Amino acid sequence: MKARSIVSLLAAMAMLAVLALGLGCAPPPDKTLNRDLAWTPNKIAVLPYHKVLPDKETGPTVSCPLTGSMFTCGQIVLTAENTLNEQLNEQLKKVSKVPFVPYPQAGLVYSLVAGRSLTDTARQEIVATGKELKVDLVLVGFVYRYRQRVGDAYGAEKPASVAFDLSAVRVRDGSVIWKNSFDQTQKSLSSDLLNLGQYMKHGLRWLTAEQLSGIGMAQIMEGFPWRKAPAKSE
């Protein structure tokens, strides 16, 4: 093999060993729960994201207040909830075939409903909010970890790491009929070669927490049951 070819090959291998979006520590996407395939809501309400913090009893592991799914919690930056709210709002505008009440309006109603009774569970408060808004379905999300990248796009000392989910609560019976989650910490490609496709898609760089959660929100919404029909190609 010529010297120039060897140098080119080594350079390419070195570049591929730098970065990738690490999926190795992430659980597989949550599956649909007892979803009625024949049912479509007429209107959806979207509640603002809420953070879930650890306590002395649970340690670094926490569970979703609605579904019981387990997550490793961690730092949550101050802007996390608002960023996720906006990212979900944008995704719903793109993909949902069902009209929805956006999070500022739905969140205001929820804050009023949640203060009515000290004995209501979170699920009961969500259902009550849906009834007040006259919707059939309420989307509820929780964030468990939202750690910002330390460093820049090409020299991060610590990678971004995020964990959040999204559940759909049917108002008529309070059941969770769909859920999905995203739980990832970016890794170097050299430690996770199986994710070369993700590296090729998102580029040779360390992502910010906002960029990582944006990717995650898009992935979650790929499984959203009430998506618009794909446009027909001419």
Secondary structure, 3 states (H helix, E strand, C coil): CCHHHHHHHHHHHHHHCCCECCCCCCCCCCCCCCCCCCCCCCCEEECCCEECCCCCCCCCEEECCCCCCEEECCCECCCHHHHHHHHHHHHHHHHECCCEECHHHHHHHHHHHCCCCCCCCHHHHHHHHHHHHCCCEEEECEEEEEECCEEECCEEEECCEEEEEEEEEECCCCCEEEEEEEEEECECHHHCHHHHHHHHHHCCCCCCHHHHHHHHHHHHHHCCCCECCCCCCC
